[in-house]
C-alpha cells in the first residue's frame, strides 16, 4: 500500500472486536469512502490469501472522514 502512495500508519494494537478476528476486516469512517474502494480492497485481501470472503466491513463513526483501515487477525 505504501508503494502505491497510500498514507499508511503502523498498527498501534488498540483495536478490538468482541470475538477473535480470523482473516481480515475493513473498518471505515461513516463517510468519505467509496463503496467501490471497499469492495476492491476486500477482493485484494481475498485474492492475496489474507482473508476468506466475505470480508467483514465495519463502520466507526469516530474515524476521520475518508479513513479506511485494514485489520488482520489470525489465519
C-alpha positions as CSV (number, residue, x, y, z in Angstrom):
1,X,0.0,0.0,0.0
2,X,2.8,2.4,0.8
3,X,4.5,1.8,-2.6
4,X,1.1,2.7,-4.2
5,X,1.2,6.1,-2.5
6,X,-1.2,5.4,0.3
7,X,-0.9,7.1,3.7
8,X,-0.2,4.1,5.9
9,X,0.2,4.2,9.6
10,X,1.7,1.4,11.7
11,X,-0.7,-0.7,13.9
12,X,-1.0,0.5,17.4
13,X,-2.6,-2.6,18.8
14,X,-5.5,-0.7,20.4
15,X,-8.4,-2.0,18.2
16,X,-10.6,-4.9,19.2
17,X,-13.6,-6.9,18.2
18,X,-15.9,-8.7,20.7
19,X,-14.7,-12.1,19.2
20,X,-11.2,-13.0,17.9
21,X,-10.6,-11.8,14.4
22,X,-9.8,-14.5,11.9
23,X,-8.6,-13.4,8.5
24,X,-9.2,-9.7,7.7
25,X,-11.7,-6.9,8.3
26,X,-12.1,-3.5,6.9
27,X,-13.0,-0.6,9.2
28,X,-14.2,2.7,7.6
29,X,-15.3,6.1,8.6
30,X,-19.0,6.9,8.3
31,X,-18.4,8.9,5.2
32,X,-15.8,9.7,2.5
33,X,-15.0,6.1,1.5
34,X,-16.4,4.9,-1.9
35,X,-18.1,1.5,-1.8
36,X,-16.1,0.5,-4.9
37,X,-12.9,1.1,-3.0
38,X,-14.1,-1.0,-0.1
39,X,-15.0,-3.8,-2.5
40,X,-11.7,-3.5,-4.3
41,X,-9.6,-3.8,-1.1
42,X,-11.8,-6.7,0.1
43,X,-11.2,-8.5,-3.2
44,X,-7.5,-7.9,-3.0
45,X,-7.4,-9.3,0.5
46,X,-9.2,-12.5,-0.6
47,X,-7.0,-12.9,-3.7
48,X,-3.9,-12.4,-1.6
49,X,-5.0,-15.1,0.8
50,X,-5.3,-12.7,3.8
51,X,-8.9,-13.4,4.3
52,X,-11.8,-15.5,3.1
53,X,-14.9,-13.9,1.6
54,X,-16.9,-12.1,2.5
55,X,-14.6,-9.7,4.3
56,X,-16.2,-8.1,7.4
57,X,-16.8,-4.4,6.9
58,X,-17.4,-2.3,10.0
59,X,-18.2,1.5,10.3
60,X,-16.6,3.5,13.1
61,X,-18.2,6.9,13.5
62,X,-15.1,8.2,15.4
63,X,-12.8,7.8,12.4
64,X,-12.0,10.9,10.4
65,X,-13.8,11.2,7.0
66,X,-12.2,9.1,4.3
67,X,-10.5,6.7,6.7
68,X,-10.2,3.0,5.6
69,X,-8.3,0.6,7.9
70,X,-7.4,-3.0,7.2
71,X,-7.3,-5.2,10.3
72,X,-5.6,-8.6,10.0
73,X,-6.1,-11.3,12.6
74,X,-5.1,-14.9,12.7
75,X,-5.5,-17.1,9.6
